[in-house]
């Protein structure tokens, strides 16, 4: 496993996975997507693990896709990002996210596939796909309207403006808001509670909760992924990426 993904066992039955690229605000490059997917799958297959917690290092969840990769985009049918998203949807054990700081792009859409999410009061969420010349990903065009309502989902996805942890809770993305620095301890505490529950009952309940949407979520990930990959190569998107990197 690369050191861009750190693994720990803070409590019996609990595995924490931490995105660790603080110099890039934990942006997900291709190698980190692969490392994170492999770590999630390994935890899901490990009989000693009952619940998984996903977090970001240095007070930041993730600033989303590494824009440098976007400038060198190809039309790979199953990119590391898509494979990561599919792995999220296939996990059989509970996945809990602890969000501090920025949760941008896929940093927000991946939360749609987590079973529980705890966010610090100062966390900032954003879905800046359209302003970057892109379209939604991670089945967010399907799942976000179901959580937040069609009109609010349209506003979040069209304008890509930041929103707060309190707003994320109102939209159904977050279970609860903690004080800054307390999202991870809260997530670990909840994971430990899950780890003490009957494992097969927990897994079966998760599967039943997701059963009705499973097929359409997989289809949405595929369709969005194709459109997303094509748009990454467009002149509008490439110009937006160059402008973003010039400012950063």
ROZA-511078 format. One record per residue (C-alpha): residue in three letters; chain; y, z, x. Coordinates in nm, 2 decimals. Each point is the difference from the previous one (the first is absolute). Layout:
REM residues N
  aa ch      Y      Z      X
 Ala  A      Y      Z      X
...
END
This chain:
REM residues 248
  aa ch      Y      Z      X
 Unk  A   0.00   0.00   0.00
 Unk  A   0.35  -0.09   0.13
 Unk  A   0.24   0.29   0.06
 Unk  A   0.22  -0.15  -0.27
 Unk  A  -0.23   0.17  -0.25
 Unk  A  -0.07   0.37   0.06
 Unk  A  -0.29   0.18  -0.16
 Unk  A  -0.03   0.38  -0.06
 Unk  A  -0.20   0.25  -0.20
 Unk  A   0.25   0.26  -0.13
 Unk  A  -0.25   0.16  -0.24
 Unk  A  -0.37  -0.02  -0.07
 Unk  A  -0.08  -0.32  -0.18
 Unk  A   0.35  -0.15   0.06
 Unk  A   0.09  -0.29   0.23
 Unk  A   0.36  -0.07   0.07
 Unk  A   0.10  -0.35   0.13
 Unk  A   0.35  -0.03   0.14
 Unk  A   0.18  -0.33   0.07
 Unk  A   0.14   0.06   0.35
 Unk  A   0.27  -0.26   0.11
 Unk  A   0.31   0.22  -0.01
 Unk  A   0.20  -0.23   0.22
 Unk  A  -0.03  -0.26  -0.28
 Unk  A   0.03   0.24  -0.29
 Unk  A  -0.38  -0.03  -0.03
 Unk  A   0.02  -0.37  -0.09
 Unk  A  -0.34  -0.16  -0.05
 Unk  A  -0.08  -0.27   0.24
 Unk  A  -0.32  -0.20  -0.01
 Unk  A  -0.19   0.23   0.24
 Unk  A   0.11   0.31  -0.20
 Unk  A  -0.11  -0.15  -0.33
 Unk  A  -0.35  -0.06   0.15
 Unk  A  -0.02   0.35   0.16
 Unk  A   0.11   0.17  -0.32
 Unk  A  -0.25  -0.20  -0.21
 Unk  A  -0.28   0.09   0.24
 Unk  A   0.10   0.37  -0.01
 Unk  A   0.01   0.00  -0.38
 Unk  A  -0.34  -0.16  -0.03
 Unk  A  -0.15   0.23   0.26
 Unk  A   0.13   0.31  -0.18
 Unk  A  -0.13  -0.13  -0.33
 Unk  A  -0.34  -0.05   0.15
 Unk  A  -0.01   0.34   0.18
 Unk  A  -0.20   0.25  -0.21
 Unk  A   0.20   0.29   0.14
 Unk  A   0.32  -0.14  -0.15
 Unk  A   0.08   0.08  -0.36
 Unk  A   0.37  -0.11  -0.02
 Unk  A   0.23  -0.21   0.21
 Unk  A   0.37   0.07   0.07
 Unk  A   0.23  -0.28   0.12
 Unk  A   0.33   0.08   0.17
 Unk  A   0.25  -0.13   0.25
 Unk  A   0.11   0.15   0.34
 Unk  A   0.34   0.14   0.09
 Unk  A   0.12   0.06  -0.36
 Unk  A  -0.04  -0.36  -0.11
 Unk  A  -0.28  -0.15  -0.22
 Unk  A   0.04  -0.37   0.09
 Unk  A   0.28  -0.25   0.01
 Unk  A  -0.24  -0.26  -0.12
 Unk  A  -0.12  -0.32   0.16
 Unk  A   0.12  -0.06   0.36
 Unk  A   0.25  -0.28  -0.04
 Unk  A  -0.09  -0.14   0.34
 Unk  A  -0.34  -0.10  -0.13
 Unk  A   0.17  -0.18  -0.29
 Unk  A   0.18  -0.23   0.24
 Unk  A  -0.33  -0.11   0.14
 Unk  A  -0.17  -0.03  -0.34
 Unk  A  -0.30  -0.22  -0.07
 Unk  A  -0.18  -0.09  -0.33
 Unk  A  -0.30   0.22   0.08
 Unk  A  -0.19   0.04  -0.33
 Unk  A  -0.10   0.36   0.07
 Unk  A   0.27   0.14   0.23
 Unk  A  -0.04   0.36   0.14
 Unk  A   0.25   0.11  -0.27
 Unk  A  -0.21  -0.14  -0.28
 Unk  A  -0.32   0.14   0.14
 Unk  A   0.17   0.34   0.03
 Unk  A   0.11  -0.02  -0.37
 Unk  A  -0.35  -0.09  -0.11
 Unk  A  -0.14   0.29   0.20
 Unk  A   0.23   0.24  -0.19
 Unk  A  -0.13  -0.13  -0.33
 Unk  A  -0.36   0.04   0.10
 Unk  A   0.02   0.37   0.12
 Unk  A  -0.24   0.22  -0.19
 Unk  A   0.16   0.33   0.11
 Unk  A   0.34   0.14  -0.11
 Unk  A   0.30  -0.13   0.20
 Unk  A   0.31   0.21   0.01
 Unk  A   0.33  -0.12   0.15
 Unk  A   0.26   0.23   0.15
 Unk  A   0.34  -0.18   0.02
 Unk  A   0.28   0.11   0.22
 Unk  A   0.30  -0.22   0.09
 Unk  A  -0.03  -0.37  -0.06
 Unk  A  -0.27  -0.17  -0.22
 Unk  A   0.10  -0.36   0.01
 Unk  A  -0.18  -0.31  -0.13
 Unk  A  -0.37   0.06   0.04
 Unk  A   0.10   0.36   0.07
 Unk  A   0.07   0.02  -0.37
 Unk  A  -0.25  -0.25  -0.14
 Unk  A  -0.29   0.17   0.17
 Unk  A   0.08   0.32  -0.20
 Unk  A  -0.11  -0.19  -0.31
 Unk  A  -0.35   0.02   0.14
 Unk  A   0.01   0.37   0.09
 Unk  A  -0.15   0.25  -0.24
 Unk  A   0.27   0.26   0.06
 Unk  A   0.34  -0.02   0.18
 Unk  A   0.23   0.28   0.11
 Unk  A   0.35  -0.09   0.13
 Unk  A   0.27   0.20   0.17
 Unk  A   0.34   0.02  -0.17
 Unk  A   0.17  -0.20   0.27
 Unk  A  -0.26  -0.29  -0.02
 Unk  A   0.14  -0.35  -0.06
 Unk  A  -0.20  -0.27  -0.17
 Unk  A   0.08  -0.37   0.00
 Unk  A  -0.17  -0.33  -0.10
 Unk  A   0.22  -0.26   0.18
 Unk  A  -0.22  -0.30  -0.05
 Unk  A   0.23  -0.24  -0.18
 Unk  A   0.31   0.08   0.22
 Unk  A  -0.23  -0.10   0.30
 Unk  A  -0.10  -0.33  -0.17
 Unk  A  -0.34   0.14  -0.10
 Unk  A  -0.19   0.10  -0.31
 Unk  A  -0.18   0.32  -0.10
 Unk  A  -0.33   0.09   0.16
 Unk  A  -0.28   0.26  -0.03
 Unk  A  -0.04  -0.08  -0.38
 Unk  A   0.34   0.16  -0.05
 Unk  A   0.09  -0.28  -0.25
 Unk  A  -0.28   0.13  -0.22
 Unk  A  -0.01   0.37   0.07
 Unk  A   0.37   0.09   0.02
 Unk  A   0.09  -0.12  -0.35
 Unk  A  -0.29   0.21  -0.13
 Unk  A   0.15   0.31   0.16
 Unk  A   0.37  -0.05  -0.02
 Unk  A   0.03  -0.24  -0.29
 Unk  A   0.07  -0.38   0.02
 Unk  A   0.38   0.03   0.01
 Unk  A   0.01   0.27   0.27
 Unk  A  -0.26  -0.18   0.21
 Unk  A   0.20  -0.32  -0.02
 Unk  A   0.31   0.17   0.12
 Unk  A  -0.19   0.17   0.29
 Unk  A  -0.16  -0.33   0.11
 Unk  A   0.29  -0.24  -0.05
 Unk  A   0.27   0.20   0.16
 Unk  A  -0.20   0.20   0.26
 Unk  A   0.24   0.29   0.00
 Unk  A  -0.09   0.34   0.13
 Unk  A  -0.11   0.28  -0.24
 Unk  A  -0.05   0.37   0.04
 Unk  A  -0.31   0.22  -0.01
 Unk  A   0.12   0.13  -0.34
 Unk  A   0.02  -0.35  -0.13
 Unk  A  -0.34  -0.08   0.14
 Unk  A  -0.14   0.29  -0.20
 Unk  A   0.17  -0.12  -0.31
 Unk  A  -0.15  -0.35   0.05
 Unk  A  -0.35   0.15   0.04
 Unk  A  -0.04  -0.08   0.37
 Unk  A   0.01   0.37   0.11
 Unk  A  -0.17   0.31  -0.14
 Unk  A   0.24   0.25   0.13
 Unk  A   0.31   0.04   0.23
 Unk  A   0.00   0.26   0.27
 Unk  A   0.26   0.13   0.24
 Unk  A   0.05  -0.21   0.31
 Unk  A  -0.28   0.07   0.25
 Unk  A  -0.24   0.13  -0.27
 Unk  A  -0.16  -0.32  -0.13
 Unk  A  -0.28   0.00   0.25
 Unk  A  -0.09   0.37  -0.04
 Unk  A   0.00  -0.05  -0.38
 Unk  A  -0.22  -0.31   0.03
 Unk  A  -0.25   0.18   0.23
 Unk  A  -0.01   0.30  -0.24
 Unk  A  -0.08  -0.23  -0.29
 Unk  A  -0.26  -0.19   0.21
 Unk  A  -0.16   0.33   0.08
 Unk  A  -0.02   0.09  -0.37
 Unk  A  -0.17  -0.33  -0.06
 Unk  A  -0.24   0.05   0.29
 Unk  A  -0.13   0.32  -0.17
 Unk  A  -0.08  -0.18  -0.33
 Unk  A  -0.34  -0.16  -0.07
 Unk  A   0.02  -0.32   0.22
 Unk  A  -0.20  -0.23  -0.23
 Unk  A   0.21   0.10  -0.30
 Unk  A   0.32  -0.07   0.19
 Unk  A  -0.12  -0.34   0.11
 Unk  A  -0.12  -0.09  -0.34
 Unk  A   0.33   0.10  -0.16
 Unk  A   0.19  -0.21   0.25
 Unk  A  -0.22  -0.30  -0.07
 Unk  A   0.04   0.04  -0.38
 Unk  A   0.38   0.03   0.03
 Unk  A   0.02  -0.33   0.19
 Unk  A  -0.28  -0.19  -0.18
 Unk  A   0.21  -0.17  -0.27
 Unk  A   0.25  -0.15   0.25
 Unk  A  -0.23  -0.07   0.29
 Unk  A  -0.05  -0.37  -0.05
 Unk  A   0.36  -0.09  -0.09
 Unk  A   0.13   0.21   0.30
 Unk  A  -0.23  -0.20   0.24
 Unk  A   0.13  -0.33  -0.16
 Unk  A   0.36   0.11   0.03
 Unk  A  -0.04   0.09   0.36
 Unk  A  -0.14  -0.34   0.07
 Unk  A   0.26  -0.20  -0.19
 Unk  A   0.29   0.20   0.13
 Unk  A  -0.14  -0.03   0.35
 Unk  A  -0.01  -0.38  -0.02
 Unk  A   0.36  -0.03  -0.13
 Unk  A   0.12   0.27   0.25
 Unk  A  -0.16  -0.19   0.30
 Unk  A   0.16  -0.33  -0.11
 Unk  A   0.34   0.16  -0.05
 Unk  A  -0.01   0.16   0.34
 Unk  A   0.02  -0.35   0.15
 Unk  A   0.30  -0.11  -0.21
 Unk  A   0.34  -0.06   0.16
 Unk  A   0.15   0.27  -0.22
 Unk  A  -0.24   0.26   0.10
 Unk  A   0.01  -0.09   0.37
 Unk  A   0.38   0.02  -0.01
 Unk  A  -0.02   0.34  -0.17
 Unk  A  -0.24   0.13   0.27
 Unk  A   0.23  -0.12   0.28
 Unk  A   0.30   0.17  -0.17
 Unk  A  -0.19   0.32  -0.04
 Unk  A  -0.12   0.01   0.36
 Unk  A   0.36  -0.07   0.12
 Unk  A   0.12   0.30  -0.18
 Unk  A  -0.28   0.23   0.11
END
